[in-house]
């Protein structure tokens, strides 16, 4: 399980389990289930830059600035926003066609996963896409900004930029952005909506032996449909689309160093499976190597209170239950589901990936941190961060901190 939910047996504890109605108190009776995550070590490579789509495009990379530096960044972003006499953030008059910008814009913006609307708004303002960060953040409201690359125009209103950044339909003809962590079923639905190709065609294409899957995939595309922005064109077929995505996965895996024995004793397929769990267990990219360490330490039976080889990750249980469960939490009943993907019932890694991980998650899988981490719990302070611990008593102290944050 992940550190989000307590289990019914002796193990560690995930922060989300604290909030799950009906779950037993992890501090009375049996030990709580333990979740874990890892942070990147010194050997972790920096994410590679994606290739630009055209000579006239400017590729912009977003960089997460953590801790105090992150706070300073957002402070500068706020001060830099020009405020007009009405008290509203400055905004441009806008462009004639959002769709035209999405297909032939003069600025290319790359949004890695995990970035906030404020950070994205500052980037757009710096590149002249919007007049101010505030114009964008006010317009984006509660809509989710999709990660990936977008073609945009200078001089867009905040609302136009928000529309383009939150709607996959505006990537261009046959274009779509696949979110990291999506299962093959979720991906087929999104591809169908963007291209008009029926879901059934993608399901059939996934069985096509001509797909460039590595031998370790055993013919299953789960985890190998790389999450990225694509423009397939009007003549694309289900087979050609899946082929393009798998070829992109092969490139990303090579760049991440995800190959057989990149971690001694693990095959490429096993490392991809591990990366897919990392993807689902953490929100902040910088915490992924810590998740990886927790997984490796549990597999090696180095974690007190966690049964030998048991990962106890809620993400694997939710994969069994389906992609539309609506929550990251699992119940004691959920964790009794009999499936080889249930890491509460069966030791070791599940048989295969539980979604398509990003390149950063693949990098984390082969570059775990080295702090002895076995447990983690969500901080509960609104930062989307987690507390990690090597010692079980320290983990329980972290759980208390997380509860205090949630109640405060």
C-alpha positions as CSV (number, residue, x, y, z in Angstrom):
1,X,0.0,0.0,0.0
2,X,1.0,3.6,-0.2
3,X,1.4,5.7,2.8
4,X,-2.0,7.0,2.2
5,X,-4.0,4.2,3.9
6,X,-3.6,2.0,6.9
7,X,-3.8,-1.7,6.2
8,X,-5.5,-4.4,8.2
9,X,-2.2,-6.2,8.9
10,X,1.1,-5.3,10.4
11,X,2.9,-2.9,8.2
12,X,3.6,0.7,7.6
13,X,1.2,3.7,7.1
14,X,0.5,6.1,4.3
15,X,-0.7,9.7,5.1
16,X,-3.9,9.4,3.2
17,X,-5.0,6.5,5.3
18,X,-5.3,8.9,8.1
19,X,-8.2,10.5,6.4
20,X,-10.1,7.5,5.2
21,X,-13.5,7.2,6.9
22,X,-14.2,3.8,8.5
23,X,-10.5,2.7,8.6
24,X,-9.3,1.4,11.9
25,X,-7.0,3.7,14.0
26,X,-3.5,2.8,12.9
27,X,-2.1,3.5,16.3
28,X,-4.3,1.1,18.3
29,X,-4.4,-2.7,17.9
30,X,-2.6,-3.8,14.8
31,X,0.2,-1.8,13.3
32,X,-0.7,0.6,10.5
33,X,0.2,-0.2,6.9
34,X,3.2,1.6,5.7
35,X,3.6,3.5,2.5
36,X,6.8,4.8,1.0
37,X,8.4,7.1,-1.5
38,X,12.0,8.1,-2.5
39,X,13.9,11.3,-3.6
40,X,16.5,11.6,-6.3
41,X,20.0,10.9,-5.3
42,X,23.1,12.7,-6.5
43,X,23.5,10.4,-9.4
44,X,20.0,11.2,-10.8
45,X,20.2,12.8,-14.2
46,X,18.4,16.0,-15.0
47,X,15.4,15.6,-17.2
48,X,16.2,15.8,-20.9
49,X,14.9,18.7,-22.9
50,X,12.3,17.7,-25.5
51,X,13.0,18.5,-29.1
52,X,11.3,21.6,-30.5
53,X,8.6,21.2,-33.2
54,X,9.8,23.9,-35.6
55,X,12.7,26.2,-36.2
56,X,10.5,29.2,-35.5
57,X,9.3,27.9,-32.1
58,X,10.8,28.9,-28.8
59,X,10.9,25.9,-26.4
60,X,10.5,27.0,-22.8
61,X,11.4,24.7,-20.0
62,X,9.7,25.2,-16.6
63,X,11.9,24.6,-13.5
64,X,10.5,23.8,-10.1
65,X,12.1,26.0,-7.4
66,X,11.7,24.4,-4.0
67,X,11.6,25.7,-0.5
68,X,12.6,29.3,0.1
69,X,13.6,29.8,-3.5
70,X,10.2,28.6,-4.6
71,X,8.6,31.1,-2.2
72,X,10.8,33.9,-3.6
73,X,9.8,32.9,-7.2
74,X,6.1,33.2,-6.5
75,X,6.7,36.5,-4.6
76,X,8.5,37.9,-7.6
77,X,5.7,36.6,-9.8
78,X,3.2,38.5,-7.8
79,X,5.2,41.7,-7.8
80,X,5.8,41.5,-11.5
81,X,2.1,41.4,-12.3
82,X,1.0,44.8,-13.4
83,X,-2.2,45.9,-11.8
84,X,-4.4,48.5,-13.7
85,X,-6.6,51.1,-12.2
86,X,-9.6,48.8,-11.9
87,X,-7.7,46.5,-9.5
88,X,-7.8,43.7,-12.1
89,X,-4.6,42.1,-13.4
90,X,-3.4,43.4,-16.8
91,X,-4.7,41.5,-19.8
92,X,-4.1,41.7,-23.5
93,X,-6.9,42.3,-26.0
94,X,-6.4,38.8,-27.3
95,X,-6.0,37.0,-30.6
96,X,-8.5,36.3,-33.3
97,X,-8.4,32.5,-33.1
98,X,-7.3,30.2,-30.2
99,X,-7.4,27.2,-32.6
100,X,-5.0,28.9,-35.0
101,X,-2.6,29.6,-32.2
102,X,-2.8,26.0,-31.1
103,X,-1.8,24.8,-34.6
104,X,0.6,27.6,-35.8
105,X,1.5,29.7,-32.9
106,X,4.9,31.5,-32.6
107,X,5.7,30.4,-29.1
108,X,6.0,26.8,-27.9
109,X,5.5,26.3,-24.2
110,X,6.4,23.0,-22.4
111,X,4.6,22.4,-19.1
112,X,6.0,19.5,-17.1
113,X,3.6,17.7,-14.8
114,X,3.3,19.0,-11.2
115,X,3.5,22.8,-11.9
116,X,1.1,25.2,-10.3
117,X,-1.1,27.6,-12.2
118,X,0.9,30.5,-10.7
119,X,4.2,29.1,-12.0
120,X,2.7,28.5,-15.4
121,X,1.1,32.0,-15.5
122,X,4.5,33.6,-14.7
123,X,6.1,31.6,-17.5
124,X,3.4,32.7,-20.0
125,X,3.8,36.3,-18.9
126,X,7.6,36.2,-19.2
127,X,7.2,34.9,-22.8
128,X,4.6,37.6,-23.7
129,X,1.8,35.0,-24.2
130,X,-0.3,36.8,-21.5
131,X,0.0,40.3,-20.0
132,X,0.3,39.1,-16.5
133,X,0.3,35.9,-14.4
134,X,-2.8,37.0,-12.7
135,X,-4.8,37.2,-15.9
136,X,-4.1,33.5,-16.5
137,X,-4.6,32.3,-13.0
138,X,-7.9,34.1,-12.6
139,X,-9.1,32.6,-15.9
140,X,-7.9,29.0,-15.3
141,X,-10.0,28.8,-12.0
142,X,-10.4,25.2,-11.0
143,X,-9.7,23.7,-14.5
144,X,-6.7,21.4,-14.7
145,X,-3.8,22.5,-16.8
146,X,-2.6,19.6,-18.8
147,X,1.1,18.9,-18.8
148,X,2.9,18.7,-22.2
149,X,3.8,21.0,-25.0
150,X,1.6,23.6,-26.5
151,X,1.9,26.0,-29.5
152,X,0.7,29.4,-28.4
153,X,0.6,33.0,-29.5
154,X,1.9,36.2,-28.0
155,X,-0.8,38.6,-26.9
156,X,-3.5,36.1,-25.8
157,X,-6.0,37.0,-23.1
158,X,-5.8,35.1,-19.9
159,X,-9.0,33.3,-20.8
160,X,-7.7,32.3,-24.2
161,X,-4.5,31.0,-22.7
162,X,-6.4,29.1,-20.1
163,X,-8.7,27.6,-22.7
164,X,-5.8,26.4,-24.8
165,X,-3.9,25.0,-21.8
166,X,-6.8,23.1,-20.3
167,X,-8.3,21.7,-23.5
168,X,-6.6,18.9,-25.4
169,X,-8.7,19.7,-28.4
170,X,-6.6,22.8,-29.0
171,X,-3.3,21.1,-29.6
172,X,-4.1,20.9,-33.3
173,X,-5.5,18.5,-35.9
174,X,-5.5,15.0,-34.4
175,X,-3.5,16.4,-31.4
176,X,-3.8,15.3,-27.8
177,X,-1.9,15.3,-24.6
178,X,-1.7,12.1,-22.6
179,X,-1.4,12.6,-18.9
180,X,1.4,10.7,-17.1
181,X,-0.1,7.8,-15.1
182,X,-3.0,7.1,-17.4
183,X,-3.9,3.5,-18.0
184,X,-4.4,2.1,-21.5
185,X,-8.1,2.3,-21.1
186,X,-8.0,6.0,-20.1
187,X,-5.6,6.6,-23.0
188,X,-7.8,4.9,-25.5
189,X,-10.7,7.1,-24.4
190,X,-8.7,10.3,-24.8
191,X,-7.2,9.2,-28.1
192,X,-10.7,8.4,-29.4
193,X,-12.1,11.8,-28.3
194,X,-9.2,13.7,-30.0
195,X,-9.1,11.7,-33.3
196,X,-12.5,10.3,-33.8
197,X,-11.1,6.7,-34.0
198,X,-13.3,4.4,-32.1
199,X,-12.1,3.0,-28.8
200,X,-12.7,-0.5,-30.1
201,X,-10.1,0.2,-32.9
202,X,-7.5,1.0,-30.3
203,X,-8.3,-2.1,-28.3
204,X,-7.9,-4.2,-31.4
205,X,-4.7,-2.3,-32.4
206,X,-3.2,-3.0,-29.0
207,X,-3.1,-6.7,-30.0
208,X,-1.3,-6.1,-33.3
209,X,2.0,-8.0,-33.3
210,X,3.6,-5.3,-35.4
211,X,3.7,-2.8,-32.6
212,X,7.3,-2.0,-31.6
213,X,6.9,-3.3,-28.0
214,X,10.0,-4.6,-26.2
215,X,10.1,-8.4,-25.6
216,X,9.5,-7.9,-21.9
217,X,6.1,-6.3,-22.5
218,X,4.8,-9.7,-23.6
219,X,2.4,-8.0,-26.0
220,X,0.7,-5.8,-23.4
221,X,0.8,-2.0,-24.2
222,X,0.0,-1.1,-20.5
223,X,2.7,1.4,-19.4
224,X,4.2,1.6,-22.9
225,X,2.0,4.4,-24.3
226,X,4.2,7.3,-23.5
227,X,2.5,10.3,-21.9
228,X,3.3,13.3,-24.1
229,X,1.7,15.8,-26.6
230,X,1.1,14.3,-30.0
231,X,-0.2,15.5,-33.4
232,X,-1.3,12.5,-35.3
233,X,-2.8,14.0,-38.4
234,X,-6.1,13.3,-40.1
235,X,-5.1,10.1,-41.8
236,X,-3.8,8.4,-38.6
237,X,-5.0,4.9,-37.8
238,X,-5.2,3.2,-34.4
239,X,-2.1,1.1,-35.2
240,X,-0.1,4.1,-36.4
241,X,-1.0,6.1,-33.4
242,X,-0.1,3.4,-30.9
243,X,3.1,2.8,-32.9
244,X,4.1,6.4,-32.6
245,X,3.5,6.4,-28.8
246,X,5.4,3.2,-28.2
247,X,8.3,4.5,-30.3
248,X,8.3,7.7,-28.2
249,X,8.4,5.4,-25.1
250,X,11.4,3.6,-26.5
251,X,13.2,7.0,-26.9
252,X,12.2,8.2,-23.4
253,X,13.2,4.9,-21.8
254,X,16.7,5.1,-23.4
255,X,17.1,8.7,-22.2
256,X,16.1,7.7,-18.7
257,X,18.5,4.8,-18.7
258,X,15.6,2.4,-18.1
259,X,17.2,-0.8,-19.5
260,X,17.7,-4.4,-18.2
261,X,19.9,-4.5,-15.1
262,X,20.0,-0.7,-14.8
263,X,19.3,-1.7,-11.3
264,X,21.1,-5.0,-10.7
265,X,18.6,-7.9,-10.8
266,X,15.7,-6.0,-12.4
267,X,14.5,-6.3,-15.9
268,X,13.4,-3.3,-18.0
269,X,9.8,-4.4,-17.6
270,X,10.1,-4.7,-13.9
271,X,11.7,-1.2,-13.7
272,X,8.9,0.2,-15.8
273,X,6.4,-1.4,-13.4
274,X,8.2,0.2,-10.5
275,X,8.2,3.6,-12.2
276,X,4.5,3.3,-12.8
277,X,3.9,2.9,-9.1
278,X,6.2,5.9,-8.3
279,X,4.1,7.9,-10.8
280,X,0.9,7.2,-8.9
281,X,2.3,7.5,-5.3
282,X,3.6,11.1,-5.4
283,X,2.7,14.5,-6.7
284,X,6.0,16.3,-6.5
285,X,8.5,15.2,-9.1
286,X,11.4,15.8,-6.7
287,X,10.0,13.2,-4.3
288,X,10.0,10.3,-6.9
289,X,13.5,9.0,-6.1
290,X,12.4,8.7,-2.4
291,X,9.4,6.6,-3.4
292,X,11.7,4.4,-5.5
293,X,13.9,3.9,-2.4
294,X,11.0,2.9,-0.3
295,X,9.9,0.3,-2.9
296,X,13.4,-1.2,-3.2
297,X,13.9,-1.3,0.6
298,X,10.5,-3.1,1.1
299,X,11.3,-5.5,-1.7
300,X,14.6,-6.3,0.1
301,X,12.7,-6.8,3.4
302,X,14.6,-4.0,5.1
303,X,11.6,-2.2,6.7
304,X,10.4,-3.0,10.2
305,X,6.7,-3.6,10.5
306,X,6.3,-4.4,6.8
307,X,5.9,-8.1,5.9
308,X,8.7,-9.5,3.8
309,X,8.6,-8.2,0.2
310,X,5.2,-6.6,0.6
311,X,5.0,-3.1,-1.0
312,X,1.5,-2.3,0.4
313,X,0.8,0.5,-2.2
314,X,-2.7,1.7,-2.6
315,X,-2.1,2.7,-6.2
316,X,-1.9,-1.0,-7.2
317,X,-5.2,-1.7,-5.5
318,X,-6.9,1.2,-7.3
319,X,-5.5,-0.2,-10.6
320,X,-7.4,-3.4,-9.9
321,X,-10.6,-1.5,-9.0
322,X,-10.5,0.6,-12.1
323,X,-9.4,4.0,-13.2
324,X,-12.6,5.8,-12.2
325,X,-12.6,5.0,-8.5
326,X,-12.5,8.8,-7.7
327,X,-10.1,8.5,-4.8
328,X,-6.5,7.6,-4.0
329,X,-7.7,5.9,-0.8
330,X,-8.5,2.3,-0.4
331,X,-10.6,0.5,2.3
332,X,-9.8,-2.6,4.2
333,X,-12.3,-4.4,1.9
334,X,-10.5,-3.1,-1.2
335,X,-7.2,-4.4,0.1
336,X,-8.6,-7.9,0.3
337,X,-9.2,-8.0,-3.5
338,X,-7.6,-11.2,-4.8
339,X,-5.3,-10.1,-7.7
340,X,-1.6,-10.5,-8.4
341,X,-1.6,-6.7,-8.6
342,X,-2.7,-6.4,-5.0
343,X,0.6,-5.5,-3.2
344,X,-1.2,-6.0,0.2
345,X,-1.8,-9.7,-0.5
346,X,1.2,-10.7,-2.7
347,X,4.9,-9.9,-2.2
348,X,7.0,-8.4,-4.9
349,X,6.2,-6.2,-7.8
350,X,2.9,-6.7,-9.6
351,X,3.0,-8.5,-13.0
352,X,3.2,-5.2,-15.0
353,X,2.8,-1.4,-15.0
354,X,-0.3,0.2,-13.6
355,X,-0.2,3.1,-16.0
356,X,2.3,5.0,-18.2
357,X,5.0,6.8,-16.2
358,X,6.7,10.0,-17.2
359,X,10.4,10.0,-18.1
360,X,11.1,11.6,-14.6
361,X,9.5,8.6,-12.9
362,X,11.5,6.2,-15.1
363,X,14.7,8.1,-14.1
364,X,13.7,7.9,-10.4
365,X,13.2,4.1,-10.8
366,X,16.9,3.7,-11.8
367,X,18.2,6.5,-9.6
368,X,16.6,6.0,-6.1
369,X,17.7,8.1,-3.2
370,X,20.0,6.5,-0.6
371,X,18.6,7.6,2.8
372,X,17.3,4.3,4.0
373,X,13.7,5.4,3.6
374,X,11.0,2.8,4.3
375,X,7.9,5.0,5.1
376,X,6.2,8.1,3.9
377,X,3.1,10.1,4.7
378,X,1.5,13.1,3.1
379,X,2.3,16.3,4.9
380,X,-1.3,17.4,4.9
381,X,-0.3,21.1,4.8
382,X,-1.5,21.9,1.3
383,X,1.9,21.6,-0.2
384,X,1.4,18.2,-1.8
385,X,4.6,17.2,-0.2
386,X,5.3,14.1,2.0
387,X,7.3,13.3,5.1
388,X,9.8,10.4,4.6
389,X,11.4,8.3,7.3
390,X,13.9,5.4,7.6
391,X,12.9,4.5,11.2
392,X,9.4,3.4,12.1
393,X,9.2,5.6,15.2
394,X,10.2,8.6,13.1
395,X,7.4,7.7,10.7
396,X,4.9,7.6,13.5
397,X,6.1,11.1,14.5
398,X,5.6,12.2,10.9
399,X,2.1,10.8,11.0
400,X,1.4,12.9,14.1
401,X,2.8,16.0,12.3
402,X,0.6,15.3,9.3
403,X,-2.5,14.9,11.5
404,X,-1.7,18.2,13.3
405,X,-1.4,19.9,9.9
406,X,-4.7,18.5,8.7
407,X,-6.4,19.6,11.9
408,X,-4.7,23.0,12.0
